[in-house]
């Protein structure tokens, strides 16, 4: 008793911290002993004290209906907002157990209490409260009606739809706007005939457009296109965002016929200026919608704004796609803008010219290839190749001697693309490079010989003095996939450099055929692990059972990357055998080997899950546990839920815990 008197006095101390500690001191006592002091603390002037009081109340072993009724009484407190807030928080945190008590007060005589109760029910989100909130849509107080609509939207139960639709017939503008927002949150189809007429009310236009974006279909398209002409910025932007959402839900053919055709009619109209004006002020998601619409409309006035949008990493891809949608429509605008654009914009103009294959941009790209900016030179030369501008061959070839490596690589890429249109000059250039003293140029020659199908020239470069040239020649020869050059690749298996031997082993797998088997089996004896791994990968591609004994022999002594490569090769040769070996590999001390074995087994079988479940769920390495959990969830589906729940109780790694929680959420 004395202790309680002390705490009661401390709750009235002018010191906030003393009061907060006094509230903490109330915990552990029966409610009957602390009720008066605890309720007093719920109305404290400090939010920290009130928070502690709410926590103390909720730690009671049982919060009875009487206590909940007391909290509802606190909602009536006219002079203590803190007490009301505490009551709201406590009731909301009590969750579904408070619904029964709260539902008795949906018809309370005090409209403020009704509003509080409805907001709390919405915060709880229990579907049991939906009938009571539906009833509140007819409350005599308009604020209560609006609160009911808002919270029905929060809960998202589609049982409320017919009653929300009825509420749209009421005259209260705020209520109807709130109902439209609720329909957006529920997101289920509604008859458009009850929504679209409301667009005649200026104050409801934005709400109508937002609603159509969430639930509208092809019938909403004409109204939303008209919405792009609205003078009020918020309504116009809502129509734009909604139109993109509706369009993305439509089949491609319907979208082009019903939406895109109408949008293209806006080209050249003053309404495009309104869309462009919004690009400077709206948020990212809306900017993306506006850019998509501008791309479909195809008005070249959008060129400048979309070039500016390319500066934004988050918006760049969307702008480039819009340029592609505009196609040649924007060609003249891009060419005209180039001389006056800044450095970054010039790069994007050159890039877009290449992506759109704009043939009229030759002079622009020629200027870009001569610019002092190496990035612009690189982008311009690559675009010249994409467009197929053989007329710029000399300018492109000149950049093979550029001081910037990226520009030189871009020139090779462009010449590679021009091989079909300018085969003879490309061949002359490749031959000149092949005899140059610089290894880089000889490597570039090997790249060009692929585009010209010059396998003999590549076979010659496989004997080059520079290992980098030899490796590039091997990789290039593999791209031709011609068996007649097999001898050159087999010769490369004996190269003094392991990088070349590894490339040759991989190339043999790309070419395939019975003749590559014996050379690959010899490559398995290479002293370099990378060559061994490349040979195993190629044997897996080949899939010949004649390689099975050699691969099995390697498995007996392999570890690490070689072990993984052998397991994967075995999978390509004999799926059944690979599963048996993979089960044994689950005991391997190397976690990477165990992960590879799990992946192989998951591709072929489900029977192993039960046998190895316990040991893999308790494996010492978190990444193995994570890999097995993914495999189990994919193969067993909801059957794995009890084991995931059990694993969550003992899991120590936060990343794996997060994975388990995510999987449980998907399955429930």
C-alpha positions in Angstrom: 0.0 0.0 0.0 2.8 2.3 0.9 4.6 1.5 -2.4 1.5 2.4 -4.3 1.1 5.7 -2.5 4.7 6.5 -3.4 4.1 5.7 -7.1 0.9 7.8 -7.0 2.8 10.8 -5.7 5.6 10.3 -8.3 2.9 10.2 -11.1 2.2 13.8 -10.1 5.8 15.0 -10.1 6.7 17.9 -12.3 9.7 15.8 -13.6 8.7 13.9 -16.7 11.3 11.1 -16.2 10.1 10.5 -12.6 6.5 10.1 -13.9 7.6 7.8 -16.7 9.6 5.6 -14.2 6.6 5.6 -11.9 4.4 4.2 -14.7 7.0 1.4 -15.2 6.8 0.7 -11.5 3.0 0.0 -11.9 3.7 -3.1 -14.0 3.4 -6.4 -12.3 0.5 -5.4 -10.0 -3.1 -6.6 -10.4 -5.2 -4.1 -12.3 -7.5 -3.5 -9.3 -4.5 -2.0 -7.4 -3.1 0.2 -10.2 -6.2 1.0 -12.3 -6.7 4.6 -10.9 -3.1 5.5 -11.3 -2.7 3.9 -14.7 -5.7 5.7 -16.1 -4.4 8.9 -14.7 -1.1 8.3 -16.5 -2.9 7.7 -19.8 -3.8 11.4 -19.7 -0.4 12.7 -18.8 0.9 15.8 -20.6 4.0 14.0 -21.8 3.7 11.6 -24.8 6.6 9.6 -23.4 4.7 9.0 -20.1 1.5 8.2 -22.0 3.3 5.8 -24.2 4.6 4.0 -21.2 1.1 3.9 -19.7 -0.3 2.3 -22.8 2.4 -0.3 -22.8 1.8 -1.0 -19.2 -1.9 -1.5 -19.8 -1.3 -3.8 -22.7 1.0 -6.0 -20.7 -1.8 -7.0 -18.3 -2.5 -10.7 -18.5 -6.1 -10.0 -19.6 -7.6 -6.8 -20.8 -11.3 -7.3 -20.1 -14.3 -5.9 -21.8 -14.8 -3.6 -18.8 -11.3 -2.1 -19.4 -12.1 -1.6 -23.1 -15.4 0.2 -22.1 -13.3 2.4 -19.8 -11.1 3.3 -22.8 -14.2 4.2 -24.9 -15.3 6.5 -22.1 -11.9 8.2 -22.3 -12.7 9.0 -26.0 -15.3 11.4 -24.6 -12.8 13.5 -22.7 -13.4 17.0 -24.1 -10.4 18.7 -22.5 -7.6 16.1 -22.6 -6.5 15.3 -26.2 -3.6 13.2 -24.7 -6.0 10.9 -22.9 -8.1 10.5 -26.1 -5.0 9.6 -28.1 -3.9 7.1 -25.5 -7.3 5.4 -25.6 -7.2 5.3 -29.4 -3.7 3.8 -29.4 -4.6 1.2 -26.8 -7.8 0.1 -28.5 -6.1 -0.1 -31.9 -3.3 -2.2 -30.5 -5.7 -4.6 -28.8 -6.7 -5.5 -32.3 -9.6 -7.9 -33.1 -10.3 -8.6 -29.4 -11.6 -5.0 -29.2 -14.0 -5.2 -32.1 -16.9 -6.5 -30.1 -16.8 -3.6 -27.6 -16.1 -1.0 -30.3 -19.0 -2.2 -32.5 -21.4 -1.4 -29.7 -20.5 2.3 -30.0 -20.8 2.8 -33.8 -24.2 4.3 -33.0 -23.0 6.3 -29.9 -24.8 9.5 -29.2 -21.6 11.5 -29.5 -20.5 12.0 -33.1 -16.9 12.5 -32.1 -16.9 9.1 -30.3 -18.5 7.5 -33.4 -15.7 9.0 -35.5 -13.0 7.7 -33.1 -14.5 4.2 -33.0 -14.8 4.0 -36.8 -11.2 5.1 -37.2 -10.0 2.5 -34.7 -11.9 -0.2 -36.4 -10.3 0.7 -39.7 -6.9 0.7 -38.0 -7.5 -2.8 -36.6 -8.6 -3.9 -40.1 -10.7 -6.9 -38.9 -13.3 -8.0 -41.5 -15.8 -8.6 -38.7 -16.2 -4.8 -38.4 -17.2 -4.3 -42.1 -21.0 -4.6 -41.4 -20.8 -1.9 -38.7 -18.8 0.4 -41.0 -21.3 -0.2 -43.8 -24.1 0.9 -41.4 -22.1 4.0 -40.6 -22.2 5.1 -44.2 -25.7 6.4 -43.4 -24.7 8.2 -40.2 -26.3 11.7 -39.9 -22.9 13.3 -39.4 -21.1 13.7 -42.7 -17.7 13.4 -41.1 -18.6 10.0 -39.7 -19.9 8.9 -43.1 -16.6 9.9 -44.7 -14.7 8.2 -42.0 -16.7 5.0 -42.6 -16.0 5.1 -46.3 -12.3 5.8 -45.7 -11.9 2.9 -43.3 -13.8 0.5 -45.5 -11.2 1.3 -48.1 -8.5 0.6 -45.6 -9.9 -2.9 -44.8 -10.4 -3.6 -48.5 -13.3 -6.1 -48.2 -15.3 -6.1 -51.4 -18.5 -6.8 -49.5 -18.6 -3.0 -49.0 -18.6 -2.2 -52.8 -22.4 -2.1 -53.4 -22.9 0.2 -50.3 -20.0 2.5 -51.3 -21.5 2.7 -54.8 -24.8 3.7 -53.2 -23.1 6.4 -51.2 -21.8 8.0 -54.4 -25.4 9.1 -55.0 -25.3 11.4 -52.0 -24.8 15.1 -52.4 -21.9 15.6 -50.0 -18.8 16.2 -52.2 -16.3 15.3 -49.5 -18.1 12.0 -48.9 -18.2 11.1 -52.6 -14.5 12.0 -53.0 -13.7 9.7 -50.0 -15.8 6.9 -51.5 -13.8 7.2 -54.7 -10.6 6.9 -52.8 -12.0 3.8 -51.0 -12.9 2.2 -54.3 -9.2 2.8 -55.4 -7.9 1.0 -52.3 -10.3 -1.9 -52.7 -9.2 -2.2 -56.3 -12.1 -4.4 -57.5 -14.1 -3.7 -60.7 -17.2 -1.5 -60.3 -19.7 -0.4 -62.9 -18.1 2.6 -64.7 -21.5 4.1 -65.2 -21.7 5.1 -61.6 -18.2 6.6 -61.6 -17.8 8.4 -64.9 -20.8 10.8 -64.5 -19.1 12.3 -61.4 -16.3 13.7 -63.7 -18.8 16.5 -64.4 -18.1 17.9 -60.9 -14.8 19.8 -60.9 -13.9 18.9 -57.3 -14.4 15.2 -58.1 -12.5 15.0 -61.4 -9.2 13.9 -59.8 -10.9 11.3 -57.6 -12.8 9.9 -60.6 -9.6 9.7 -62.7 -7.7 8.0 -59.8 -10.6 5.5 -59.4 -10.6 4.7 -63.1 -6.9 4.1 -62.9 -7.5 1.5 -60.3 -10.6 -0.3 -61.6 -11.2 1.0 -65.1 -11.1 -1.0 -68.3 -11.1 -0.1 -72.0 -14.4 1.9 -71.5 -12.5 4.4 -69.4 -10.0 5.3 -72.1 -12.0 8.0 -73.9 -12.7 9.9 -70.7 -9.1 9.6 -69.5 -7.8 10.9 -72.8 -10.2 13.8 -72.5 -8.8 14.3 -69.0 -5.4 15.1 -70.4 -7.1 18.3 -71.7 -8.1 19.5 -68.2 -6.9 23.0 -67.2 -6.6 22.0 -63.6 -3.1 20.5 -63.2 -4.0 17.9 -60.5 -6.9 16.5 -62.5 -4.8 16.4 -65.7 -2.0 14.6 -64.0 -4.4 12.1 -62.4 -5.9 11.4 -65.8 -2.4 10.8 -67.2 -1.4 8.4 -64.4 -4.7 6.5 -64.7 -4.5 6.2 -68.4 -1.1 4.5 -68.3 -2.4 2.1 -65.6 -5.5 1.2 -67.7 -3.4 0.9 -70.9 -1.0 -1.5 -69.2 -3.9 -3.8 -68.2 -5.2 -4.0 -71.8 -4.0 -6.6 -74.4 -1.4 -5.0 -76.7 -3.7 -4.9 -79.7 -6.6 -3.3 -77.8 -4.2 -0.8 -76.2 -2.9 0.3 -79.7 -6.4 0.5 -81.2 -8.3 2.1 -78.4 -5.7 4.1 -76.5 -2.8 4.9 -78.7 -4.8 6.0 -81.7 -6.7 8.5 -79.5 -3.4 9.7 -78.0 -1.8 10.3 -81.4 -4.7 12.6 -82.2 -3.2 15.0 -79.6 -0.1 15.5 -81.6 0.3 19.1 -82.5 -2.4 20.2 -80.1 -2.0 22.8 -77.3 -2.7 20.0 -74.8 0.7 18.6 -75.2 2.1 21.8 -73.6 0.1 21.0 -70.4 1.7 17.5 -70.2 5.1 18.9 -70.8 4.6 21.5 -68.0 3.9 18.8 -65.5 7.2 17.1 -66.1 9.1 19.8 -64.2 7.1 19.5 -61.0 5.6 16.0 -60.6 7.0 13.0 -58.7 9.0 10.2 -60.4 6.2 7.7 -60.9 4.0 10.3 -62.6 6.9 11.5 -64.7 7.3 8.0 -66.0 3.6 8.0 -67.0 3.9 11.3 -68.7 7.0 10.3 -70.6 5.2 7.1 -71.8 2.3 9.1 -73.0 4.5 11.7 -74.8 6.3 8.8 -76.6 3.0 7.5 -77.8 1.6 10.9 -78.8 4.8 11.4 -80.9 4.9 15.2 -80.7 8.4 16.5 -81.4 8.0 19.3 -78.8 8.7 16.7 -76.2 12.2 16.1 -77.5 13.9 18.7 -75.3 12.1 17.6 -72.1 12.9 14.0 -72.7 16.5 14.8 -73.3 16.5 16.6 -70.0 14.9 13.5 -68.5 17.8 11.3 -69.7 20.0 13.1 -67.2 18.0 11.4 -64.4 19.3 7.9 -63.8 15.8 6.8 -62.6 14.0 8.3 -65.7 16.6 7.6 -68.4 15.4 4.2 -69.5 11.8 5.4 -69.7 12.8 8.4 -71.9 14.9 6.2 -74.2 11.9 3.9 -74.6 9.7 6.9 -75.4 12.1 8.0 -78.1 11.9 4.5 -79.6 8.1 4.8 -79.5 8.3 8.1 -81.3 10.5 6.5 -83.9 11.5 8.7 -86.8 9.0 11.4 -85.7 11.7 12.8 -83.4 14.6 12.5 -85.9 14.6 16.0 -87.3 14.1 17.5 -83.8 17.1 15.5 -82.5 19.3 16.6 -85.4 18.2 20.2 -84.9 18.8 20.1 -81.2 22.3 18.6 -81.4 24.4 21.8 -82.2 22.8 23.7 -79.2 22.8 20.8 -76.7 25.2 20.5 -73.8 27.8 17.7 -73.6 25.5 15.2 -71.8 22.5 15.9 -74.1 24.7 15.4 -77.2 25.7 12.0 -75.9 22.0 11.0 -75.5 21.1 12.4 -78.9 23.8 10.3 -80.6 22.7 7.3 -78.6 19.1 7.7 -79.6 20.0 8.1 -83.2 21.7 4.7 -83.1 18.9 3.0 -81.2 16.3 4.4 -83.7 18.4 3.6 -86.7 18.0 7.2 -88.0 19.8 7.3 -91.3 19.5 11.1 -91.6 21.8 11.6 -88.7 25.1 10.9 -90.6 26.3 14.5 -90.3 25.5 14.6 -86.6 27.4 11.4 -85.9 30.3 12.5 -88.0 30.5 15.6 -85.9 30.2 13.5 -82.7 33.1 11.3 -83.8 35.3 14.3 -84.1 34.3 15.9 -80.8 36.8 16.4 -77.9 34.6 14.4 -75.6 35.7 10.8 -75.7 32.3 9.5 -74.4 30.5 11.3 -77.3 33.0 9.9 -79.8 32.4 6.4 -78.5 28.6 6.7 -78.5 28.7 8.3 -82.0 30.8 5.6 -83.6 28.8 2.8 -82.1 25.6 4.5 -83.3 27.1 4.9 -86.8 27.5 1.1 -86.8 24.0 0.4 -85.6 22.5 2.6 -88.3 24.7 1.0 -90.9 26.3 4.2 -92.2 28.9 2.7 -94.6 29.4 6.2 -95.9 31.2 7.0 -92.6 33.6 4.1 -93.0 36.7 6.3 -93.2 35.7 8.3 -90.1 35.0 5.1 -88.2 38.3 3.4 -89.2 40.2 6.5 -88.2 39.0 6.0 -84.6 40.9 2.7 -84.4 43.9 4.9 -83.5 42.0 7.0 -81.0 43.8 7.8 -77.7 40.7 6.5 -75.7 40.3 2.7 -75.4 36.5 2.9 -75.2 36.5 4.8 -78.5 38.7 2.2 -80.1 36.5 -0.6 -78.9 33.4 1.3 -80.2 35.1 1.6 -83.6 35.7 -2.2 -83.8 32.0 -2.8 -82.8 30.9 -0.4 -85.6 33.1 -2.1 -88.2 31.8 -5.5 -87.1 28.3 -4.3 -87.8 29.3 -2.9 -91.1 30.8 -6.1 -92.4 27.6 -7.0 -94.4 27.4 -3.5 -96.1 31.1 -2.8 -96.5 32.8 -6.2 -96.5 35.7 -5.3 -98.7 37.0 -2.3 -96.8 36.3 -4.0 -93.5 38.5 -7.0 -94.7 41.3 -4.7 -95.8 41.2 -3.0 -92.4 41.2 -6.4 -90.6 44.2 -7.6 -92.6 46.1 -4.4 -91.8 45.3 -4.8 -88.1 46.4 -8.4 -88.2 49.9 -7.5 -89.3 50.3 -4.6 -86.9 53.0 -4.6 -84.2 50.5 -3.7 -81.5 48.8 -6.7 -79.9 45.6 -4.8 -79.3 45.2 -4.2 -83.0 45.8 -7.9 -83.8 43.2 -8.8 -81.2 40.8 -6.4 -82.9 41.6 -8.1 -86.2 40.4 -11.4 -84.7 37.1 -9.8 -83.7 36.6 -8.5 -87.3 37.5 -11.8 -88.9 34.4 -13.4 -87.2 32.1 -10.9 -88.9 33.7 -11.8 -92.2 33.7 -15.5 -91.6 37.4 -15.7 -92.1 38.3 -18.8 -90.2 41.6 -19.4 -92.0 42.8 -15.9 -90.9 41.8 -16.8 -87.3 43.6 -20.1 -87.4 46.7 -18.1 -88.3 46.3 -15.8 -85.3 46.0 -18.7 -83.0 49.8 -19.0 -83.5 50.4 -15.4 -82.7 53.3 -14.5 -80.3 50.9 -12.7 -77.9 48.8 -14.8 -75.6 45.9 -12.3 -75.6 45.8 -12.4 -79.4 45.8 -16.2 -79.3 43.0 -16.3 -76.8 40.8 -13.9 -78.7 41.4 -15.9 -81.9 40.3 -19.1 -80.1 37.2 -17.5 -78.8 36.4 -15.9 -82.2 36.9 -19.2 -84.0 34.5 -20.9 -81.7 31.8 -18.4 -82.7 32.0 -19.7 -86.3 31.0 -23.1 -85.0 32.8 -24.7 -88.0 34.2 -28.2 -87.5 36.9 -27.8 -90.2 38.8 -25.6 -87.8 38.9 -28.2 -85.1 42.6 -28.9 -85.6 43.5 -25.3 -84.8 41.5 -25.5 -81.5 43.1 -28.8 -80.6 46.5 -27.3 -81.2 45.5 -24.5 -78.8 45.0 -27.1 -76.0 48.8 -27.4 -75.9 49.4 -23.7 -75.7 51.9 -22.5 -73.1 49.4 -20.1 -71.5 46.6 -21.6 -69.4 44.2 -18.8 -70.4 44.5 -19.9 -74.1 44.1 -23.6 -73.2 41.0 -22.8 -71.1 39.5 -20.9 -73.9 40.2 -23.7 -76.3 38.6 -26.3 -74.0 35.5 -24.1 -73.8 35.5 -23.5 -77.6 35.5 -27.3 -78.3 32.3 -27.5 -76.2 30.7 -24.7 -78.3 31.5 -26.5 -81.6 30.4 -30.0 -80.3 30.4 -33.2 -82.3 32.0 -36.6 -81.7 35.4 -35.4 -82.8 35.9 -33.1 -79.8 35.5 -35.9 -77.2 39.0 -37.2 -77.2 40.7 -33.8 -77.1 38.5 -32.8 -74.2 39.3 -36.0 -72.3 43.0 -35.2 -72.7 42.3 -31.6 -71.4 41.0 -33.2 -68.2 44.6 -34.1 -67.4 45.8 -30.4 -67.6 47.6 -29.2 -64.6 45.6 -26.0 -64.4 42.3 -26.2 -62.6 40.7 -23.6 -64.9 41.4 -25.7 -68.0 40.1 -28.8 -66.2 36.9 -26.9 -65.3 36.4 -25.6 -68.9 36.9 -29.2 -70.2 34.3 -30.5 -67.8 31.8 -27.9 -68.7 32.3 -28.7 -72.4 31.9 -32.5 -71.7 28.6 -31.7 -69.9 27.4 -29.8 -73.0 28.5 -32.7 -75.2 26.5 -35.2 -73.1 28.4 -38.3 -74.3 28.2 -41.3 -72.0 31.7 -42.2 -73.2 33.0 -39.4 -71.0 31.3 -40.9 -67.9 34.3 -42.9 -66.6 36.7 -40.0 -66.9 34.3 -37.6 -65.1 33.6 -40.2 -62.3 37.4 -40.6 -61.9 37.8 -36.9 -61.3 35.0 -36.9 -58.8 37.0 -39.3 -56.6 39.8 -36.8 -56.1 38.3 -33.4 -56.9 37.4 -30.5 -54.6 36.2 -27.0 -54.8 35.5 -25.5 -58.3 36.6 -28.7 -60.1 34.2 -30.8 -58.0 31.3 -28.4 -58.8 32.2 -28.5 -62.5 32.4 -32.3 -62.5 29.0 -32.5 -60.8 27.5 -30.2 -63.4 29.2 -32.2 -66.2 27.8 -35.4 -64.8 24.3 -33.9 -64.9 24.6 -33.2 -68.6 25.9 -36.8 -69.2 23.6 -38.8 -67.0 20.9 -37.2 -64.9 20.2 -40.3 -62.7 23.9 -40.8 -61.9 24.4 -37.1 -61.2 21.5 -37.3 -58.6 23.2 -40.2 -56.7 26.6 -38.5 -56.7 25.0 -35.1 -55.7 23.4 -36.8 -52.7 26.9 -37.9 -51.6 28.1 -34.4 -52.2 25.7 -33.0 -49.7 28.1 -34.3 -47.0 31.0 -32.3 -48.6 32.8 -29.9 -46.2 32.8 -27.2 -48.9 29.6 -25.2 -48.7 29.8 -24.2 -52.4 29.9 -27.9 -53.4 26.8 -28.5 -51.2 24.9 -25.6 -52.8 25.7 -26.9 -56.2 24.5 -30.4 -55.2 21.3 -28.9 -53.9 20.7 -27.1 -57.2 21.3 -30.2 -59.2 19.0 -32.4 -57.1 16.3 -29.7 -57.2 16.2 -29.8 -61.0 15.6 -33.6 -61.1 13.9 -35.0 -58.0 11.9 -34.3 -54.8 12.4 -37.6 -53.0 15.7 -36.5 -51.4 14.1 -33.6 -49.5 12.7 -35.6 -46.6 15.9 -37.7 -46.1 18.2 -34.7 -46.0 15.9 -32.0 -44.7 17.0 -32.0 -41.0 20.7 -31.9 -41.6 20.5 -29.2 -44.3 18.2 -27.0 -42.3 20.7 -27.2 -39.5 23.8 -27.0 -41.7 26.5 -24.8 -40.1 26.8 -22.5 -43.1 23.9 -20.0 -43.5 24.1 -20.0 -47.3 23.5 -23.8 -47.5 20.5 -23.4 -45.2 19.2 -20.7 -47.5 19.7 -22.7 -50.7 17.9 -25.7 -49.2 15.0 -23.6 -48.0 14.5 -22.1 -51.5 14.6 -25.6 -53.0 12.2 -27.1 -50.5 9.7 -24.2 -50.9 9.9 -24.5 -54.7 9.5 -28.3 -54.8 7.1 -28.9 -51.9 5.1 -25.6 -51.9 2.8 -25.3 -48.9 3.8 -28.7 -47.7 7.1 -27.1 -46.6 5.3 -24.5 -44.4 5.6 -26.4 -41.0 9.3 -27.0 -41.6 9.9 -23.4 -42.5 8.1 -22.3 -39.4 10.2 -24.7 -37.3 13.4 -23.5 -38.9 12.4 -19.9 -38.1 12.3 -20.7 -34.4 15.9 -21.8 -34.3 17.5 -19.7 -37.2 20.3 -17.3 -36.0 21.2 -15.6 -39.3 19.1 -12.5 -39.9 19.2 -12.8 -43.7 17.9 -16.4 -43.6 15.3 -15.3 -41.1 14.1 -12.7 -43.5 13.9 -15.3 -46.3 11.9 -17.6 -44.1 9.4 -14.9 -43.2 9.0 -13.9 -46.8 8.3 -17.5 -47.9 5.8 -17.9 -45.1 4.0 -14.8 -46.2 3.8 -16.0 -49.8 2.3 -19.4 -48.8 -0.3 -18.2 -46.5 
